């Protein structure tokens, strides 16, 4: 099962401005003040349910909610609550996949909360310390381009003092960013998010590897498969994703009649 493990914070917002080279590597105290800490509500780190009510940010959870909303058996009010109630009802039986689905859904909620914490802390860090990048030489009148790694500097700047200077400035800024990320909790939040993302996929693999014996169990397996593996709208009409969506619709309709 594929995993997208690329760091989420390596692309800065368009509005980020590069610092003047004389300020490169300048480190400010990035531990939140008491007022900022209260605003950030660190208790969220220990209570993921406190932020699950925010907009769905986890791609897997978003796909799952979209799938649930499109099914004929989905409740008009809240499809996620509908399937949770259904899974809880069936969970009183001896069907192991139902329990595995409830565990999978709980991990998705925790992962969504972890992503929200990452976004909030990264935004706060960027407000205190500009993203580590340097402006590349550009012709007069051309838009400013930036490099966030030494390889990009090498590609666009000829060997010499200017390239060396840009690489040094970038290196100092990257070090300052890493120190700031550790100080304000970004690094810890990213590690937690990555661990939860891995746990989500592990839970999905466990569920998909468990034999299904009822239509309800097959339905939950299809939901998890499409939530974790569906490549998106661009491939919705391509095989086998089109057929899998059709099968899910058919199975859901039949399961609703039982």
Secondary structure as the mmCIF struct_conf table of DSSP 4:
data_model
#
loop_
_struct_conf.conf_type_id
_struct_conf.id
_struct_conf.beg_label_comp_id
_struct_conf.beg_label_asym_id
_struct_conf.beg_label_seq_id
_struct_conf.end_label_comp_id
_struct_conf.end_label_asym_id
_struct_conf.end_label_seq_id
BEND BEND1 UNK A 6 UNK A 6
TURN_TY1_P TURN_TY1_P1 UNK A 8 UNK A 9
BEND BEND2 UNK A 10 UNK A 11
TURN_TY1_P TURN_TY1_P2 UNK A 14 UNK A 15
HELX_LH_PP_P HELX_LH_PP_P1 UNK A 18 UNK A 20
HELX_RH_3T_P HELX_RH_3T_P1 UNK A 21 UNK A 23
TURN_TY1_P TURN_TY1_P3 UNK A 24 UNK A 25
BEND BEND3 UNK A 31 UNK A 31
HELX_LH_PP_P HELX_LH_PP_P2 UNK A 32 UNK A 33
HELX_RH_AL_P HELX_RH_AL_P1 UNK A 34 UNK A 40
TURN_TY1_P TURN_TY1_P4 UNK A 41 UNK A 41
HELX_RH_3T_P HELX_RH_3T_P2 UNK A 42 UNK A 46
HELX_RH_3T_P HELX_RH_3T_P3 UNK A 48 UNK A 50
TURN_TY1_P TURN_TY1_P5 UNK A 51 UNK A 53
BEND BEND4 UNK A 54 UNK A 54
HELX_LH_PP_P HELX_LH_PP_P3 UNK A 55 UNK A 56
HELX_RH_AL_P HELX_RH_AL_P2 UNK A 59 UNK A 70
BEND BEND5 UNK A 71 UNK A 71
TURN_TY1_P TURN_TY1_P6 UNK A 72 UNK A 73
BEND BEND6 UNK A 76 UNK A 77
HELX_RH_AL_P HELX_RH_AL_P3 UNK A 79 UNK A 90
TURN_TY1_P TURN_TY1_P7 UNK A 91 UNK A 92
BEND BEND7 UNK A 93 UNK A 94
HELX_RH_AL_P HELX_RH_AL_P4 UNK A 96 UNK A 128
BEND BEND8 UNK A 129 UNK A 129
BEND BEND9 UNK A 132 UNK A 132
STRN STRN1 UNK A 134 UNK A 135
HELX_LH_PP_P HELX_LH_PP_P4 UNK A 136 UNK A 137
TURN_TY1_P TURN_TY1_P8 UNK A 140 UNK A 141
BEND BEND10 UNK A 142 UNK A 142
HELX_LH_PP_P HELX_LH_PP_P5 UNK A 143 UNK A 144
STRN STRN2 UNK A 146 UNK A 147
BEND BEND11 UNK A 148 UNK A 149
HELX_RH_AL_P HELX_RH_AL_P5 UNK A 150 UNK A 156
BEND BEND12 UNK A 157 UNK A 157
TURN_TY1_P TURN_TY1_P9 UNK A 159 UNK A 160
HELX_RH_AL_P HELX_RH_AL_P6 UNK A 161 UNK A 184
TURN_TY1_P TURN_TY1_P10 UNK A 185 UNK A 185
HELX_RH_AL_P HELX_RH_AL_P7 UNK A 186 UNK A 208
TURN_TY1_P TURN_TY1_P11 UNK A 209 UNK A 209
BEND BEND13 UNK A 210 UNK A 210
HELX_LH_PP_P HELX_LH_PP_P6 UNK A 211 UNK A 212
BEND BEND14 UNK A 214 UNK A 214
HELX_RH_AL_P HELX_RH_AL_P8 UNK A 215 UNK A 229
HELX_RH_3T_P HELX_RH_3T_P4 UNK A 233 UNK A 235
TURN_TY1_P TURN_TY1_P12 UNK A 236 UNK A 237
BEND BEND15 UNK A 238 UNK A 238
TURN_TY1_P TURN_TY1_P13 UNK A 239 UNK A 240
HELX_RH_AL_P HELX_RH_AL_P9 UNK A 241 UNK A 257
#
